[in-house]
Amino acid sequence: MAETDPAKSGDEAPLGVPGTGENLCRACGGSGRIRAEACPDCKGTGKVITGIGGA
Ligand SMILES: [Zn+2]
């Protein structure tokens, strides 16, 4: 399955980088929407790539 996910402004790293993973978008709380608009940070997906701390 080739997922071509364009970079989102809420991403801290590209998908697949070690030490990072998909997390709920903090801007919209994972809903993908802020009020009636698609969340700009996650582009409406509700998920962003962030570093996984504590390694
Ligand atoms: Zn979002």
PDB file of the backbone (N, CA, C, O) and the ligand in Angstrom, with CONECT records:
HET     ZN  A 101       1
ATOM      1  N   MET A   1       0.837  -1.191   0.000  1.00  0.00           N
ATOM      2  CA  MET A   1       0.000   0.000   0.000  1.00  0.00           C
ATOM      3  C   MET A   1       0.876   1.247   0.000  1.00  0.00           C
ATOM      4  O   MET A   1       1.526   1.559   0.998  1.00  0.00           O
ATOM      5  N   ALA A   2       0.888   1.930  -1.080  1.00  0.00           N
ATOM      6  CA  ALA A   2       1.732   3.120  -1.177  1.00  0.00           C
ATOM      7  C   ALA A   2       0.929   4.342  -0.782  1.00  0.00           C
ATOM      8  O   ALA A   2       0.059   4.815  -1.513  1.00  0.00           O
ATOM      9  N   GLU A   3       1.247   4.820   0.372  1.00  0.00           N
ATOM     10  CA  GLU A   3       0.536   5.997   0.845  1.00  0.00           C
ATOM     11  C   GLU A   3       1.343   7.240   0.499  1.00  0.00           C
ATOM     12  O   GLU A   3       2.459   7.425   0.984  1.00  0.00           O
ATOM     13  N   THR A   4       0.780   8.066  -0.326  1.00  0.00           N
ATOM     14  CA  THR A   4       1.470   9.303  -0.660  1.00  0.00           C
ATOM     15  C   THR A   4       0.807  10.433   0.104  1.00  0.00           C
ATOM     16  O   THR A   4      -0.075  11.134  -0.392  1.00  0.00           O
ATOM     17  N   ASP A   5       1.260  10.569   1.299  1.00  0.00           N
ATOM     18  CA  ASP A   5       0.711  11.578   2.186  1.00  0.00           C
ATOM     19  C   ASP A   5       1.519  12.858   2.040  1.00  0.00           C
ATOM     20  O   ASP A   5       2.700  12.871   2.384  1.00  0.00           O
ATOM     21  N   PRO A   6       0.933  13.909   1.552  1.00  0.00           N
ATOM     22  CA  PRO A   6       1.702  15.152   1.444  1.00  0.00           C
ATOM     23  C   PRO A   6       2.043  15.702   2.817  1.00  0.00           C
ATOM     24  O   PRO A   6       1.306  15.503   3.782  1.00  0.00           O
ATOM     25  N   ALA A   7       3.151  16.382   2.890  1.00  0.00           N
ATOM     26  CA  ALA A   7       3.570  16.952   4.163  1.00  0.00           C
ATOM     27  C   ALA A   7       2.510  17.912   4.668  1.00  0.00           C
ATOM     28  O   ALA A   7       1.945  18.702   3.913  1.00  0.00           O
ATOM     29  N   LYS A   8       2.259  17.823   5.950  1.00  0.00           N
ATOM     30  CA  LYS A   8       1.284  18.693   6.568  1.00  0.00           C
ATOM     31  C   LYS A   8       2.011  19.689   7.465  1.00  0.00           C
ATOM     32  O   LYS A   8       3.075  19.397   8.010  1.00  0.00           O
ATOM     33  N   SER A   9       1.426  20.846   7.602  1.00  0.00           N
ATOM     34  CA  SER A   9       2.127  21.877   8.372  1.00  0.00           C
ATOM     35  C   SER A   9       2.271  21.479   9.830  1.00  0.00           C
ATOM     36  O   SER A   9       3.145  21.998  10.525  1.00  0.00           O
ATOM     37  N   GLY A  10       1.446  20.585  10.300  1.00  0.00           N
ATOM     38  CA  GLY A  10       1.545  20.139  11.682  1.00  0.00           C
ATOM     39  C   GLY A  10       2.571  19.038  11.876  1.00  0.00           C
ATOM     40  O   GLY A  10       2.884  18.669  13.008  1.00  0.00           O
ATOM     41  N   ASP A  11       3.100  18.507  10.769  1.00  0.00           N
ATOM     42  CA  ASP A  11       4.097  17.451  10.875  1.00  0.00           C
ATOM     43  C   ASP A  11       5.407  17.998  11.390  1.00  0.00           C
ATOM     44  O   ASP A  11       5.841  19.084  11.007  1.00  0.00           O
ATOM     45  N   GLU A  12       6.031  17.226  12.266  1.00  0.00           N
ATOM     46  CA  GLU A  12       7.357  17.624  12.745  1.00  0.00           C
ATOM     47  C   GLU A  12       8.444  16.877  11.983  1.00  0.00           C
ATOM     48  O   GLU A  12       9.616  17.249  12.046  1.00  0.00           O
ATOM     49  N   ALA A  13       8.070  15.846  11.280  1.00  0.00           N
ATOM     50  CA  ALA A  13       9.020  15.049  10.516  1.00  0.00           C
ATOM     51  C   ALA A  13       8.266  14.309   9.418  1.00  0.00           C
ATOM     52  O   ALA A  13       7.060  14.093   9.540  1.00  0.00           O
ATOM     53  N   PRO A  14       8.947  13.924   8.362  1.00  0.00           N
ATOM     54  CA  PRO A  14       8.293  13.139   7.322  1.00  0.00           C
ATOM     55  C   PRO A  14       7.915  11.761   7.852  1.00  0.00           C
ATOM     56  O   PRO A  14       8.533  11.243   8.782  1.00  0.00           O
ATOM     57  N   LEU A  15       6.892  11.186   7.244  1.00  0.00           N
ATOM     58  CA  LEU A  15       6.459   9.863   7.656  1.00  0.00           C
ATOM     59  C   LEU A  15       7.587   8.859   7.415  1.00  0.00           C
ATOM     60  O   LEU A  15       8.235   8.887   6.369  1.00  0.00           O
ATOM     61  N   GLY A  16       7.814   7.983   8.376  1.00  0.00           N
ATOM     62  CA  GLY A  16       8.803   6.936   8.195  1.00  0.00           C
ATOM     63  C   GLY A  16      10.141   7.233   8.824  1.00  0.00           C
ATOM     64  O   GLY A  16      11.023   6.374   8.829  1.00  0.00           O
ATOM     65  N   VAL A  17      10.316   8.430   9.355  1.00  0.00           N
ATOM     66  CA  VAL A  17      11.576   8.750  10.018  1.00  0.00           C
ATOM     67  C   VAL A  17      11.620   8.041  11.364  1.00  0.00           C
ATOM     68  O   VAL A  17      10.667   8.123  12.138  1.00  0.00           O
ATOM     69  N   PRO A  18      12.730   7.338  11.655  1.00  0.00           N
ATOM     70  CA  PRO A  18      12.836   6.659  12.952  1.00  0.00           C
ATOM     71  C   PRO A  18      12.677   7.628  14.115  1.00  0.00           C
ATOM     72  O   PRO A  18      13.186   8.749  14.079  1.00  0.00           O
ATOM     73  N   GLY A  19      11.981   7.196  15.124  1.00  0.00           N
ATOM     74  CA  GLY A  19      11.791   8.048  16.293  1.00  0.00           C
ATOM     75  C   GLY A  19      10.610   8.979  16.152  1.00  0.00           C
ATOM     76  O   GLY A  19      10.365   9.823  17.015  1.00  0.00           O
ATOM     77  N   THR A  20       9.874   8.825  15.058  1.00  0.00           N
ATOM     78  CA  THR A  20       8.684   9.649  14.892  1.00  0.00           C
ATOM     79  C   THR A  20       7.488   8.752  14.599  1.00  0.00           C
ATOM     80  O   THR A  20       7.642   7.592  14.217  1.00  0.00           O
ATOM     81  N   GLY A  21       6.345   9.285  14.776  1.00  0.00           N
ATOM     82  CA  GLY A  21       5.160   8.500  14.491  1.00  0.00           C
ATOM     83  C   GLY A  21       3.935   9.383  14.390  1.00  0.00           C
ATOM     84  O   GLY A  21       3.967  10.580  14.676  1.00  0.00           O
ATOM     85  N   GLU A  22       2.862   8.752  13.973  1.00  0.00           N
ATOM     86  CA  GLU A  22       1.626   9.490  13.823  1.00  0.00           C
ATOM     87  C   GLU A  22       0.976   9.708  15.183  1.00  0.00           C
ATOM     88  O   GLU A  22       0.853   8.784  15.986  1.00  0.00           O
ATOM     89  N   ASN A  23       0.577  10.912  15.415  1.00  0.00           N
ATOM     90  CA  ASN A  23      -0.121  11.213  16.659  1.00  0.00           C
ATOM     91  C   ASN A  23      -1.336  12.060  16.359  1.00  0.00           C
ATOM     92  O   ASN A  23      -1.464  12.642  15.282  1.00  0.00           O
ATOM     93  N   LEU A  24      -2.205  12.116  17.308  1.00  0.00           N
ATOM     94  CA  LEU A  24      -3.361  12.984  17.148  1.00  0.00           C
ATOM     95  C   LEU A  24      -2.903  14.423  17.011  1.00  0.00           C
ATOM     96  O   LEU A  24      -2.010  14.880  17.724  1.00  0.00           O
ATOM     97  N   CYS A  25      -3.519  15.114  16.099  1.00  0.00           N
ATOM     98  CA  CYS A  25      -3.192  16.515  15.891  1.00  0.00           C
ATOM     99  C   CYS A  25      -3.593  17.313  17.129  1.00  0.00           C
ATOM    100  O   CYS A  25      -4.713  17.206  17.630  1.00  0.00           O
ATOM    101  N   ARG A  26      -2.646  18.112  17.604  1.00  0.00           N
ATOM    102  CA  ARG A  26      -2.949  18.877  18.814  1.00  0.00           C
ATOM    103  C   ARG A  26      -3.840  20.075  18.500  1.00  0.00           C
ATOM    104  O   ARG A  26      -4.585  20.549  19.358  1.00  0.00           O
ATOM    105  N   ALA A  27      -3.759  20.551  17.283  1.00  0.00           N
ATOM    106  CA  ALA A  27      -4.518  21.752  16.930  1.00  0.00           C
ATOM    107  C   ALA A  27      -6.018  21.482  16.939  1.00  0.00           C
ATOM    108  O   ALA A  27      -6.808  22.323  17.368  1.00  0.00           O
ATOM    109  N   CYS A  28      -6.400  20.304  16.464  1.00  0.00           N
ATOM    110  CA  CYS A  28      -7.831  20.002  16.367  1.00  0.00           C
ATOM    111  C   CYS A  28      -8.223  18.862  17.281  1.00  0.00           C
ATOM    112  O   CYS A  28      -9.393  18.483  17.328  1.00  0.00           O
ATOM    113  N   GLY A  29      -7.268  18.310  18.007  1.00  0.00           N
ATOM    114  CA  GLY A  29      -7.576  17.238  18.935  1.00  0.00           C
ATOM    115  C   GLY A  29      -7.915  15.928  18.234  1.00  0.00           C
ATOM    116  O   GLY A  29      -8.532  15.043  18.827  1.00  0.00           O
ATOM    117  N   GLY A  30      -7.512  15.805  16.977  1.00  0.00           N
ATOM    118  CA  GLY A  30      -7.732  14.551  16.259  1.00  0.00           C
ATOM    119  C   GLY A  30      -9.033  14.517  15.471  1.00  0.00           C
ATOM    120  O   GLY A  30      -9.340  13.524  14.812  1.00  0.00           O
ATOM    121  N   SER A  31      -9.783  15.585  15.539  1.00  0.00           N
ATOM    122  CA  SER A  31     -11.056  15.589  14.823  1.00  0.00           C
ATOM    123  C   SER A  31     -10.860  15.928  13.346  1.00  0.00           C
ATOM    124  O   SER A  31     -11.703  15.613  12.506  1.00  0.00           O
ATOM    125  N   GLY A  32      -9.739  16.572  13.047  1.00  0.00           N
ATOM    126  CA  GLY A  32      -9.491  16.969  11.662  1.00  0.00           C
ATOM    127  C   GLY A  32     -10.191  18.264  11.278  1.00  0.00           C
ATOM    128  O   GLY A  32     -10.068  18.744  10.151  1.00  0.00           O
ATOM    129  N   ARG A  33     -10.916  18.811  12.221  1.00  0.00           N
ATOM    130  CA  ARG A  33     -11.658  20.025  11.895  1.00  0.00           C
ATOM    131  C   ARG A  33     -11.526  21.023  13.023  1.00  0.00           C
ATOM    132  O   ARG A  33     -11.483  20.656  14.198  1.00  0.00           O
ATOM    133  N   ILE A  34     -11.464  22.265  12.658  1.00  0.00           N
ATOM    134  CA  ILE A  34     -11.538  23.333  13.638  1.00  0.00           C
ATOM    135  C   ILE A  34     -12.765  24.157  13.270  1.00  0.00           C
ATOM    136  O   ILE A  34     -12.800  24.818  12.232  1.00  0.00           O
ATOM    137  N   ARG A  35     -13.744  24.107  14.116  1.00  0.00           N
ATOM    138  CA  ARG A  35     -15.062  24.660  13.787  1.00  0.00           C
ATOM    139  C   ARG A  35     -15.542  24.019  12.477  1.00  0.00           C
ATOM    140  O   ARG A  35     -15.658  22.795  12.410  1.00  0.00           O
ATOM    141  N   ALA A  36     -15.815  24.788  11.468  1.00  0.00           N
ATOM    142  CA  ALA A  36     -16.356  24.214  10.229  1.00  0.00           C
ATOM    143  C   ALA A  36     -15.283  23.984   9.182  1.00  0.00           C
ATOM    144  O   ALA A  36     -15.570  23.530   8.074  1.00  0.00           O
ATOM    145  N   GLU A  37     -14.023  24.303   9.544  1.00  0.00           N
ATOM    146  CA  GLU A  37     -12.962  24.243   8.549  1.00  0.00           C
ATOM    147  C   GLU A  37     -12.083  23.013   8.765  1.00  0.00           C
ATOM    148  O   GLU A  37     -11.944  22.525   9.887  1.00  0.00           O
ATOM    149  N   ALA A  38     -11.497  22.523   7.683  1.00  0.00           N
ATOM    150  CA  ALA A  38     -10.511  21.467   7.820  1.00  0.00           C
ATOM    151  C   ALA A  38      -9.310  22.030   8.547  1.00  0.00           C
ATOM    152  O   ALA A  38      -8.864  23.139   8.254  1.00  0.00           O
ATOM    153  N   CYS A  39      -8.789  21.278   9.486  1.00  0.00           N
ATOM    154  CA  CYS A  39      -7.655  21.738  10.275  1.00  0.00           C
ATOM    155  C   CYS A  39      -6.431  21.941   9.382  1.00  0.00           C
ATOM    156  O   CYS A  39      -6.049  21.033   8.643  1.00  0.00           O
ATOM    157  N   PRO A  40      -5.813  23.120   9.441  1.00  0.00           N
ATOM    158  CA  PRO A  40      -4.666  23.386   8.577  1.00  0.00           C
ATOM    159  C   PRO A  40      -3.414  22.604   8.984  1.00  0.00           C
ATOM    160  O   PRO A  40      -2.542  22.346   8.154  1.00  0.00           O
ATOM    161  N   ASP A  41      -3.330  22.237  10.239  1.00  0.00           N
ATOM    162  CA  ASP A  41      -2.131  21.534  10.710  1.00  0.00           C
ATOM    163  C   ASP A  41      -2.071  20.105  10.189  1.00  0.00           C
ATOM    164  O   ASP A  41      -1.002  19.613   9.827  1.00  0.00           O
ATOM    165  N   CYS A  42      -3.202  19.453  10.152  1.00  0.00           N
ATOM    166  CA  CYS A  42      -3.220  18.049   9.734  1.00  0.00           C
ATOM    167  C   CYS A  42      -3.967  17.867   8.427  1.00  0.00           C
ATOM    168  O   CYS A  42      -4.158  16.741   7.968  1.00  0.00           O
ATOM    169  N   LYS A  43      -4.382  18.950   7.836  1.00  0.00           N
ATOM    170  CA  LYS A  43      -5.119  18.925   6.574  1.00  0.00           C
ATOM    171  C   LYS A  43      -6.380  18.086   6.677  1.00  0.00           C
ATOM    172  O   LYS A  43      -6.794  17.438   5.716  1.00  0.00           O
ATOM    173  N   GLY A  44      -6.975  18.107   7.841  1.00  0.00           N
ATOM    174  CA  GLY A  44      -8.242  17.420   7.991  1.00  0.00           C
ATOM    175  C   GLY A  44      -8.117  15.933   8.299  1.00  0.00           C
ATOM    176  O   GLY A  44      -9.123  15.229   8.389  1.00  0.00           O
ATOM    177  N   THR A  45      -6.879  15.453   8.461  1.00  0.00           N
ATOM    178  CA  THR A  45      -6.712  14.021   8.731  1.00  0.00           C
ATOM    179  C   THR A  45      -6.824  13.725  10.226  1.00  0.00           C
ATOM    180  O   THR A  45      -7.097  12.590  10.618  1.00  0.00           O
ATOM    181  N   GLY A  46      -6.614  14.737  11.053  1.00  0.00           N
ATOM    182  CA  GLY A  46      -6.652  14.517  12.492  1.00  0.00           C
ATOM    183  C   GLY A  46      -5.368  13.952  13.040  1.00  0.00           C
ATOM    184  O   GLY A  46      -5.250  13.719  14.243  1.00  0.00           O
ATOM    185  N   LYS A  47      -4.393  13.727  12.157  1.00  0.00           N
ATOM    186  CA  LYS A  47      -3.137  13.124  12.604  1.00  0.00           C
ATOM    187  C   LYS A  47      -1.952  13.912  12.048  1.00  0.00           C
ATOM    188  O   LYS A  47      -2.001  14.426  10.931  1.00  0.00           O
ATOM    189  N   VAL A  48      -0.907  13.997  12.833  1.00  0.00           N
ATOM    190  CA  VAL A  48       0.328  14.618  12.387  1.00  0.00           C
ATOM    191  C   VAL A  48       1.492  13.730  12.802  1.00  0.00           C
ATOM    192  O   VAL A  48       1.355  12.880  13.683  1.00  0.00           O
ATOM    193  N   ILE A  49       2.625  13.931  12.168  1.00  0.00           N
ATOM    194  CA  ILE A  49       3.817  13.165  12.518  1.00  0.00           C
ATOM    195  C   ILE A  49       4.614  13.946  13.542  1.00  0.00           C
ATOM    196  O   ILE A  49       4.997  15.088  13.290  1.00  0.00           O
ATOM    197  N   THR A  50       4.866  13.351  14.683  1.00  0.00           N
ATOM    198  CA  THR A  50       5.635  14.015  15.710  1.00  0.00           C
ATOM    199  C   THR A  50       6.714  13.077  16.226  1.00  0.00           C
ATOM    200  O   THR A  50       6.648  11.860  16.052  1.00  0.00           O
ATOM    201  N   GLY A  51       7.697  13.672  16.857  1.00  0.00           N
ATOM    202  CA  GLY A  51       8.746  12.871  17.467  1.00  0.00           C
ATOM    203  C   GLY A  51       8.205  12.117  18.669  1.00  0.00           C
ATOM    204  O   GLY A  51       7.369  12.632  19.412  1.00  0.00           O
ATOM    205  N   ILE A  52       8.680  10.910  18.853  1.00  0.00           N
ATOM    206  CA  ILE A  52       8.285  10.120  20.014  1.00  0.00           C
ATOM    207  C   ILE A  52       9.369  10.276  21.063  1.00  0.00           C
ATOM    208  O   ILE A  52      10.483   9.776  20.908  1.00  0.00           O
ATOM    209  N   GLY A  53       9.023  10.980  22.138  1.00  0.00           N
ATOM    210  CA  GLY A  53      10.036  11.280  23.140  1.00  0.00           C
ATOM    211  C   GLY A  53      10.294  10.116  24.079  1.00  0.00           C
ATOM    212  O   GLY A  53       9.608   9.094  24.039  1.00  0.00           O
ATOM    213  N   GLY A  54      11.288  10.294  24.914  1.00  0.00           N
ATOM    214  CA  GLY A  54      11.545   9.340  25.972  1.00  0.00           C
ATOM    215  C   GLY A  54      12.366   8.134  25.555  1.00  0.00           C
ATOM    216  O   GLY A  54      12.372   7.122  26.256  1.00  0.00           O
ATOM    217  N   ALA A  55      13.063   8.221  24.422  1.00  0.00           N
ATOM    218  CA  ALA A  55      13.844   7.073  23.972  1.00  0.00           C
ATOM    219  C   ALA A  55      15.152   6.962  24.754  1.00  0.00           C
ATOM    220  O   ALA A  55      15.942   6.050  24.510  1.00  0.00           O
TER     221      ALA A  55
HETATM  222 ZN    ZN A 101      -5.603  18.948  13.037  1.00  0.00          ZN2+
END
